[in-house]
Amino acid sequence: YILLHAPIFECNPTKLQQYQSKQPWRKSPNYFTNCRINATAAIKMIKHAIQGVNTGRQRYGTDHPDDVMGFLIGHPQLSKPEYLDSYKSLISGFASKST
């Protein structure tokens, strides 16, 4: 059963355009204090982080876990962004050494 008309998927384009034109986050670096993350996106991020740590430790030793990067897919809901999905970046490495 898939909810296609759940409130989290709704986005008012007119309100969004007005919000983006005002750019309130430029006035305050602490504008975004909360966000909502889909449970599946959170699990995918945790799995990716654990994989990066394990890969780095196997490759470089216990002192150098790999840094992990990825992308969040979502939309703003005024002051609280909502992230619906995430996916990992194909880059691996740590600090300034990436492959």
DSSP file with accessible surface (Angstrom, degrees, kcal/mol):
  #  RESIDUE AA STRUCTURE BP1 BP2  ACC     N-H-->O    O-->H-N    N-H-->O    O-->H-N    TCO  KAPPA ALPHA  PHI   PSI    X-CA   Y-CA   Z-CA
    1    1 A Y              0   0  247      0, 0.0     2,-0.5     0, 0.0     0, 0.0   0.000 360.0 360.0 360.0 120.5    0.0    0.0    0.0
    2    2 A I        -     0   0  136      2,-0.0     2,-0.8     0, 0.0     0, 0.0  -0.935 360.0-142.9-116.4 128.0    1.6    3.3   -1.1
    3    3 A L        +     0   0   94     -2,-0.5     3,-0.3     1,-0.2     6,-0.0  -0.789  26.7 166.4 -88.9 110.9    0.4    6.7    0.0
    4    4 A L  S    S+     0   0  126     -2,-0.8    -1,-0.2     1,-0.1    -2,-0.0   0.610  76.1  47.7 -96.8 -15.1    0.7    9.1   -3.0
    5    5 A H  S    S+     0   0  168      5,-0.0    -1,-0.1     3,-0.0    -2,-0.0  -0.018  77.3 136.0-116.6  30.7   -1.4   11.8   -1.5
    6    6 A A    >>  -     0   0   16     -3,-0.3     3,-1.7     1,-0.1     4,-0.5  -0.442  67.7-112.7 -73.4 151.5    0.1   12.0    2.0
    7    7 A P  G >4 S+     0   0  100      0, 0.0     3,-1.1     0, 0.0    -1,-0.1   0.806 113.8  65.5 -57.2 -29.2    0.8   15.5    3.3
    8    8 A I  G 34 S+     0   0   33      1,-0.2    74,-0.1     3,-0.0    76,-0.0   0.800 101.7  49.4 -66.0 -24.2    4.6   15.0    3.2
    9    9 A F  G <4 S+     0   0  103     -3,-1.7    -1,-0.2     2,-0.0     2,-0.2   0.562  90.1 101.8 -90.4  -7.7    4.4   14.7   -0.7
   10   10 A E    <<  +     0   0  116     -3,-1.1     2,-0.3    -4,-0.5    -5,-0.0  -0.564  44.7 174.7 -81.8 141.1    2.3   17.9   -1.1
   11   11 A C        -     0   0   58     -2,-0.2     3,-0.1    66,-0.0    66,-0.1  -0.963  25.1-144.5-147.5 125.8    4.1   21.1   -2.2
   12   12 A N     >  -     0   0   84     -2,-0.3     4,-2.6     1,-0.2     5,-0.2  -0.808  10.9-160.2 -91.7 107.6    2.4   24.4   -3.0
   13   13 A P  H  > S+     0   0   97      0, 0.0     4,-2.3     0, 0.0     5,-0.2   0.863  88.6  52.1 -59.8 -35.9    4.5   25.9   -5.9
   14   14 A T  H  > S+     0   0   93      2,-0.2     4,-2.2     1,-0.2     5,-0.2   0.953 113.0  43.6 -66.6 -47.4    3.3   29.4   -5.3
   15   15 A K  H  > S+     0   0  121      1,-0.2     4,-2.5     2,-0.2    -1,-0.2   0.901 113.2  53.0 -63.2 -40.2    4.2   29.4   -1.6
   16   16 A L  H  X S+     0   0   38     -4,-2.6     4,-2.7     2,-0.2     5,-0.2   0.920 108.3  49.5 -63.0 -42.3    7.5   27.7   -2.4
   17   17 A Q  H  X S+     0   0  122     -4,-2.3     4,-2.0    -5,-0.2    -1,-0.2   0.922 112.1  47.9 -63.9 -42.6    8.4   30.4   -5.0
   18   18 A Q  H  X S+     0   0  108     -4,-2.2     4,-1.5     2,-0.2    -1,-0.2   0.923 112.9  48.9 -63.1 -43.2    7.6   33.2   -2.5
   19   19 A Y  H  X S+     0   0   18     -4,-2.5     4,-1.5     1,-0.2    -2,-0.2   0.922 111.7  48.2 -63.0 -44.8    9.6   31.5    0.2
   20   20 A Q  H  < S+     0   0   83     -4,-2.7    -1,-0.2     1,-0.2    -2,-0.2   0.845 108.2  54.5 -68.2 -33.3   12.6   31.0   -2.1
   21   21 A S  H  < S+     0   0   84     -4,-2.0    -1,-0.2    -5,-0.2    -2,-0.2   0.850 108.4  49.3 -70.7 -30.0   12.6   34.6   -3.3
   22   22 A K  H  < S-     0   0  149     -4,-1.5    -1,-0.2    -3,-0.2    -2,-0.2   0.825  86.1-164.2 -75.9 -32.8   12.7   35.9    0.4
   23   23 A Q    ><  +     0   0   73     -4,-1.5     3,-1.6    -5,-0.1     4,-0.5   0.917  12.8 177.7  48.1  60.5   15.7   33.6    1.3
   24   24 A P  G >> S+     0   0   27      0, 0.0     3,-1.0     0, 0.0     4,-1.0   0.774  70.8  70.5 -65.7 -21.3   15.3   33.9    5.0
   25   25 A W  G 34 S+     0   0   81      1,-0.2     6,-0.3     2,-0.2     7,-0.1   0.726  88.9  63.4 -69.0 -19.8   18.2   31.5    5.7
   26   26 A R  G <4 S+     0   0  186     -3,-1.6    -1,-0.2     1,-0.2    -3,-0.1   0.773 101.7  50.7 -74.2 -23.8   20.6   34.1    4.4
   27   27 A K  T <4 S+     0   0  174     -3,-1.0    -2,-0.2    -4,-0.5    -1,-0.2   0.766 119.6  32.0 -83.7 -27.2   19.7   36.5    7.2
   28   28 A S    ><  -     0   0   48     -4,-1.0     3,-1.6     1,-0.1    -1,-0.3  -0.964  60.7-157.5-136.0 119.0   20.2   33.9   10.0
   29   29 A P  T 3  S+     0   0  125      0, 0.0     3,-0.2     0, 0.0    -1,-0.1   0.713  99.8  52.3 -67.2 -16.1   22.8   31.0    9.8
   30   30 A N  T 3  S+     0   0  125      1,-0.2    -5,-0.1    -3,-0.1    -3,-0.0   0.035  73.2 116.3-104.7  26.2   20.6   29.2   12.4
   31   31 A Y    <   +     0   0   62     -3,-1.6     2,-0.9    -6,-0.3    -1,-0.2   0.934  67.8  58.7 -62.2 -47.3   17.4   29.5   10.4
   32   32 A F        +     0   0   87     -3,-0.2    -1,-0.2    -4,-0.2    48,-0.1  -0.731  58.3 154.1 -87.1 106.9   17.0   25.7    9.9
   33   33 A T        +     0   0  105     -2,-0.9     2,-0.3    46,-0.5    -1,-0.2   0.672  62.9  26.5-105.4 -21.7   16.8   24.2   13.3
   34   34 A N        -     0   0  101     45,-0.5     2,-0.3     2,-0.0    -1,-0.2  -0.926  58.7-178.3-136.4 160.4   14.8   21.1   12.5
   35   35 A C        -     0   0   62     -2,-0.3     2,-0.5    45,-0.2    47,-0.2  -0.966  23.7-126.0-151.0 164.4   14.1   18.8    9.6
   36   36 A R  E     -a   82   0A 122     45,-2.6    47,-3.3    -2,-0.3     2,-0.5  -0.965  23.4-168.4-114.8 131.3   12.1   15.7    8.9
   37   37 A I  E     -a   83   0A  75     -2,-0.5    47,-0.2    45,-0.2    37,-0.0  -0.984  24.4-119.9-123.9 128.3   13.8   12.6    7.5
   38   38 A N     >  -     0   0   53     45,-2.5     4,-2.3    -2,-0.5     5,-0.2  -0.335  25.2-123.1 -59.8 142.5   12.0    9.6    6.0
   39   39 A A  H  > S+     0   0   69      1,-0.2     4,-2.4     2,-0.2     5,-0.2   0.891 111.6  51.9 -59.8 -40.0   12.8    6.4    7.9
   40   40 A T  H  > S+     0   0   86      1,-0.2     4,-2.3     2,-0.2    -1,-0.2   0.920 109.3  49.8 -64.8 -40.6   14.0    4.7    4.8
   41   41 A A  H  > S+     0   0    0     43,-0.2     4,-2.2     2,-0.2    -2,-0.2   0.919 110.6  50.5 -63.6 -40.8   16.3    7.6    4.0
   42   42 A A  H  X S+     0   0   31     -4,-2.3     4,-2.4     2,-0.2    -2,-0.2   0.922 110.1  49.2 -64.1 -42.7   17.7    7.5    7.5
   43   43 A I  H  X S+     0   0   99     -4,-2.4     4,-2.7     1,-0.2     5,-0.2   0.923 110.3  51.1 -63.6 -41.5   18.4    3.8    7.3
   44   44 A K  H  X S+     0   0   80     -4,-2.3     4,-2.1     1,-0.2    -1,-0.2   0.903 110.3  49.7 -63.5 -38.3   20.1    4.2    4.0
   45   45 A M  H  X S+     0   0   65     -4,-2.2     4,-2.4     2,-0.2    -2,-0.2   0.920 111.6  48.3 -66.2 -42.4   22.4    6.9    5.4
   46   46 A I  H  X S+     0   0  101     -4,-2.4     4,-2.6     2,-0.2     5,-0.2   0.927 111.2  49.9 -65.0 -43.6   23.3    4.8    8.5
   47   47 A K  H  X S+     0   0  144     -4,-2.7     4,-2.4     1,-0.2    -1,-0.2   0.913 111.5  49.3 -61.0 -40.9   24.1    1.8    6.3
   48   48 A H  H  X S+     0   0   31     -4,-2.1     4,-2.3    -5,-0.2    -1,-0.2   0.907 111.1  49.6 -65.7 -41.3   26.3    4.0    4.1
   49   49 A A  H  X S+     0   0   40     -4,-2.4     4,-2.3     2,-0.2    -2,-0.2   0.933 111.9  47.5 -64.2 -44.5   28.1    5.5    7.1
   50   50 A I  H  X S+     0   0   94     -4,-2.6     4,-2.6     1,-0.2     5,-0.2   0.923 111.4  51.3 -63.2 -42.1   28.8    2.0    8.6
   51   51 A Q  H  X S+     0   0   94     -4,-2.4     4,-2.7    -5,-0.2     5,-0.2   0.912 109.6  50.5 -61.6 -41.5   30.0    0.8    5.2
   52   52 A G  H  X S+     0   0    7     -4,-2.3     4,-2.3     2,-0.2    14,-1.6   0.913 111.1  47.9 -63.8 -41.7   32.4    3.7    4.9
   53   53 A V  H  X S+     0   0   47     -4,-2.3     4,-2.4    12,-0.2     5,-0.2   0.952 114.6  45.6 -64.3 -47.6   33.8    3.2    8.4
   54   54 A N  H  X S+     0   0   82     -4,-2.6     4,-2.1     1,-0.2    -2,-0.2   0.921 113.8  48.5 -64.0 -43.1   34.4   -0.5    7.8
   55   55 A T  H  X S+     0   0   40     -4,-2.7     4,-2.3    -5,-0.2     5,-0.2   0.930 112.8  48.1 -63.4 -45.4   35.9   -0.1    4.3
   56   56 A G  H  X>S+     0   0    0     -4,-2.3     4,-3.3    -5,-0.2     5,-0.5   0.910 111.3  49.7 -63.0 -41.9   38.3    2.6    5.6
   57   57 A R  H  X5S+     0   0  128     -4,-2.4     4,-1.2    -5,-0.2    -1,-0.2   0.879 112.5  47.6 -67.0 -36.6   39.4    0.6    8.5
   58   58 A Q  H  <5S+     0   0  163     -4,-2.1    -1,-0.2    -5,-0.2    -2,-0.2   0.895 120.1  38.8 -68.6 -38.4   40.1   -2.4    6.4
   59   59 A R  H  <5S+     0   0  116     -4,-2.3    -2,-0.2    -5,-0.2    -3,-0.2   0.893 134.4  15.2 -79.7 -43.4   42.0   -0.4    3.8
   60   60 A Y  H  <5S-     0   0   56     -4,-3.3     3,-0.2     1,-0.3    -3,-0.2   0.475 108.5-100.4-115.1  -7.0   43.9    2.0    6.0
   61   61 A G    ><< -     0   0   32     -4,-1.2     3,-1.4    -5,-0.5    -1,-0.3  -0.399  53.7 -55.9 104.7 175.5   43.8    0.7    9.5
   62   62 A T  T 3  S+     0   0  106      1,-0.3    -1,-0.2    -2,-0.1    -5,-0.1   0.693 126.7  60.2 -69.6 -18.4   41.7    1.6   12.6
   63   63 A D  T 3  S+     0   0  133     -3,-0.2    -1,-0.3     1,-0.2    -2,-0.1   0.530 100.3  56.0 -87.2  -5.3   42.7    5.3   12.6
   64   64 A H    <   +     0   0   82     -3,-1.4    -4,-0.3    -8,-0.1    -1,-0.2  -0.549  60.6 175.8-131.6  71.5   41.4    6.1    9.1
   65   65 A P        -     0   0   45      0, 0.0   -12,-0.2     0, 0.0   -11,-0.1  -0.458  42.9-100.6 -68.2 147.9   37.7    5.4    8.5
   66   66 A D        -     0   0   10    -14,-1.6    28,-0.3   -13,-0.1     2,-0.2  -0.405  31.3-118.8 -65.3 144.3   36.5    6.6    5.0
   67   67 A D  B     -C   93   0B  93     26,-3.0    26,-0.5    -2,-0.1     2,-0.4  -0.577  30.8-144.1 -74.3 149.5   34.6    9.8    4.8
   68   68 A V        -     0   0   59     -2,-0.2     2,-0.3    24,-0.1    24,-0.1  -0.928  18.1-177.3-120.6 144.0   31.1    9.3    3.4
   69   69 A M        +     0   0  101     -2,-0.4    20,-2.4    22,-0.3     2,-0.3  -0.963  11.8 149.6-134.1 155.6   29.2   11.6    1.2
   70   70 A G  E     -B   88   0A  44     -2,-0.3     2,-0.4    18,-0.3    18,-0.2  -0.940  35.9-100.7-166.7-172.7   25.7   11.4   -0.3
   71   71 A F  E     -B   87   0A 105     16,-2.8    16,-1.9    -2,-0.3     2,-0.4  -0.955  18.2-147.2-129.6 141.8   22.7   13.3   -1.5
   72   72 A L  E     -B   86   0A  76     -2,-0.4     2,-0.5    14,-0.2    14,-0.2  -0.917   9.6-155.4-108.9 136.2   19.3   14.0    0.1
   73   73 A I  E     +B   85   0A  80     12,-3.1    11,-2.7    -2,-0.4    12,-1.8  -0.943  44.0  94.4-111.5 126.8   16.2   14.3   -1.9
   74   74 A G  E     -B   83   0A  38     -2,-0.5     9,-0.2     9,-0.3   -37,-0.0  -0.932  57.1-104.8-176.9-158.6   13.4   16.4   -0.6
   75   75 A H  E     -B   82   0A  32      7,-2.2     7,-2.7    -2,-0.3     2,-0.2  -0.987  32.2 -99.8-153.0 154.7   11.7   19.7   -0.5
   76   76 A P        -     0   0   36      0, 0.0     2,-0.3     0, 0.0     3,-0.1  -0.554  19.2-167.3 -79.0 142.9   11.4   22.7    1.9
   77   77 A Q    >   -     0   0   64      3,-0.4     3,-2.0     1,-0.2     2,-0.2  -0.762  61.2 -81.8-122.9  78.6    8.4   23.1    4.0
   78   78 A L  T 3  S-     0   0   95     -2,-0.3    -1,-0.2     1,-0.3     0, 0.0  -0.365 112.5  -3.8  55.4-114.8    9.0   26.7    5.2
   79   79 A S  T 3  S+     0   0   59     -2,-0.2   -45,-0.5     1,-0.2   -46,-0.5   0.449 130.3  64.4 -88.4   3.8   11.5   26.5    8.1
   80   80 A K  S <  S-     0   0   83     -3,-2.0    -3,-0.4   -48,-0.1   -45,-0.2  -0.857  73.6-149.6-130.8  99.3   11.6   22.7    8.2
   81   81 A P        -     0   0   14      0, 0.0   -45,-2.6     0, 0.0     2,-0.5  -0.353   9.9-145.7 -64.7 146.8   13.0   20.8    5.2
   82   82 A E  E     -aB  36  75A  12     -7,-2.7    -7,-2.2   -47,-0.2     2,-0.6  -0.974   7.6-159.3-117.7 120.6   11.6   17.3    4.5
   83   83 A Y  E     +aB  37  74A  64    -47,-3.3   -45,-2.5    -2,-0.5    -9,-0.3  -0.894  13.2 176.5-103.6 123.3   13.9   14.7    3.1
   84   84 A L  E     +     0   0A  38    -11,-2.7     2,-0.3    -2,-0.6   -43,-0.2   0.687  63.7   2.8 -99.3 -25.2   12.2   11.8    1.4
   85   85 A D  E     - B   0  73A  61    -12,-1.8   -12,-3.1   -45,-0.1     2,-0.3  -0.978  55.6-159.3-156.1 164.2   15.1    9.7    0.1
   86   86 A S  E     - B   0  72A   5     -2,-0.3     2,-0.3   -14,-0.2   -14,-0.2  -0.982   4.1-170.4-144.4 154.6   18.9    9.6    0.1
   87   87 A Y  E     - B   0  71A 124    -16,-1.9   -16,-2.8    -2,-0.3     2,-0.1  -0.992  25.9-110.5-147.3 151.2   21.5    7.9   -2.0
   88   88 A K  E     - B   0  70A 100     -2,-0.3   -18,-0.3   -18,-0.2     2,-0.2  -0.443  24.6-120.2 -83.2 152.9   25.2    7.5   -1.6
   89   89 A S        -     0   0   17    -20,-2.4   -20,-0.2    -2,-0.1    -1,-0.1  -0.552  18.4-129.5 -82.6 153.0   28.0    9.1   -3.6
   90   90 A L  S    S+     0   0  165     -2,-0.2     2,-0.3     2,-0.0    -1,-0.1   0.375  76.5 105.4 -87.9   7.1   30.3    6.9   -5.5
   91   91 A I        -     0   0   79    -22,-0.1   -22,-0.3     7,-0.0     2,-0.3  -0.651  47.7-176.5 -85.8 142.0   33.4    8.6   -4.1
   92   92 A S        +     0   0   34      7,-1.3     7,-2.9    -2,-0.3     2,-0.3  -0.979  30.6  75.4-135.9 153.1   35.4    6.9   -1.4
   93   93 A G  E     -CD  67  98B   4    -26,-0.5   -26,-3.0    -2,-0.3     2,-0.3  -0.920  63.2 -90.4 144.9-169.3   38.4    8.0    0.6
   94   94 A F  E >  S- D   0  97B  46      3,-1.7     3,-2.9    -2,-0.3   -28,-0.1  -0.987  73.1 -24.8-142.9 154.0   39.3   10.3    3.5
   95   95 A A  T 3  S-     0   0   79     -2,-0.3   -28,-0.0     1,-0.3   -29,-0.0  -0.212 129.6 -16.3  47.5-114.0   40.4   13.9    4.0
   96   96 A S  T 3  S+     0   0  124      1,-0.1     2,-0.7     2,-0.0    -1,-0.3   0.342 119.1  89.3-102.8   7.9   42.0   15.0    0.7
   97   97 A K  E <   +D   94   0B 113     -3,-2.9    -3,-1.7     2,-0.0     2,-0.3  -0.895  52.2 160.9-110.2 108.5   42.6   11.5   -0.7
   98   98 A S  E      D   93   0B  76     -2,-0.7    -5,-0.2    -5,-0.2    -7,-0.0  -0.917 360.0 360.0-125.3 152.9   39.6   10.2   -2.8
   99   99 A T              0   0  111     -7,-2.9    -7,-1.3    -2,-0.3    -2,-0.0  -0.894 360.0 360.0-125.4 360.0   39.3    7.5   -5.4
